[in-house]
């Protein structure tokens, strides 16, 4: 199968190495800040609710894993769409930045809570499921943001520009589906009994 669209997409992404480095540093910084500001009771309670939701609604849920896959992939795709809106105008680039900063801040706080509140069981969930899937999702969002920053200053609202944007979205759609299929398989293998497949 010809995967030219993947080569084209990642070619555009890696053309913007400085942008990628900036986003990686930005997310690392806000991940650390998320861990540092967790001492506030309101912030801790918010992150605890996020972690509870992950454990109850995803890891140990009675919901069919296919529906979990659809929900999780759909949520990530919504973030992709918000980021790609930044392609339309330089002013809209605030959206990719906001999405990445929010993701990084909640990621840092959630990591702290998983280890502090849940202990070893939380650490297991982090290392086998939460961390790898979150990092893969963030990598895709960073790639989408790099594309948005590349297109925003030259987007002309022509048919060719919209088709290029559509190809970028479809490529990211495929990659998101692959990431959350991997999560679904991990859920089946490690957390969900076979009886919950149906």
Rosetta blueprint (number, residue, H / E / L):
1 X L
2 X L
3 X L
4 X H
5 X H
6 X H
7 X H
8 X H
9 X H
10 X H
11 X H
12 X H
13 X H
14 X H
15 X L
16 X L
17 X H
18 X H
19 X H
20 X H
21 X H
22 X H
23 X H
24 X H
25 X H
26 X H
27 X H
28 X H
29 X H
30 X H
31 X H
32 X H
33 X H
34 X H
35 X H
36 X H
37 X H
38 X H
39 X H
40 X L
41 X H
42 X H
43 X H
44 X H
45 X H
46 X H
47 X H
48 X H
49 X H
50 X H
51 X H
52 X H
53 X H
54 X H
55 X H
56 X H
57 X H
58 X H
59 X H
60 X L
61 X L
62 X L
63 X L
64 X L
65 X H
66 X H
67 X H
68 X H
69 X H
70 X H
71 X H
72 X H
73 X H
74 X H
75 X H
76 X H
77 X H
78 X H
79 X H
80 X H
81 X H
82 X H
83 X H
84 X H
85 X H
86 X H
87 X H
88 X H
89 X L
90 X H
91 X H
92 X H
93 X H
94 X H
95 X H
96 X H
97 X H
98 X H
99 X H
100 X H
101 X H
102 X H
103 X H
104 X H
105 X H
106 X H
107 X H
108 X H
109 X H
110 X H
111 X H
112 X H
113 X H
114 X H
115 X H
116 X H
117 X H
118 X L
119 X H
120 X H
121 X H
122 X H
123 X H
124 X H
125 X H
126 X H
127 X H
128 X H
129 X H
130 X H
131 X H
132 X H
133 X H
134 X H
135 X H
136 X H
137 X H
138 X H
139 X H
140 X H
141 X H
142 X H
143 X H
144 X H
145 X H
146 X H
147 X H
148 X H
149 X H
150 X H
151 X H
152 X H
153 X L
154 X L
155 X L
156 X L
157 X L
158 X L
159 X H
160 X H
161 X H
162 X H
163 X H
164 X H
165 X H
166 X H
167 X H
168 X H
169 X H
170 X H
171 X H
172 X H
173 X H
174 X H
175 X H
176 X H
177 X H
178 X H
179 X H
180 X H
181 X H
182 X H
183 X H
184 X H
185 X H
186 X H
187 X H
188 X H
189 X H
190 X H
191 X L
192 X L
193 X L
194 X H
195 X H
196 X H
197 X L
198 X L
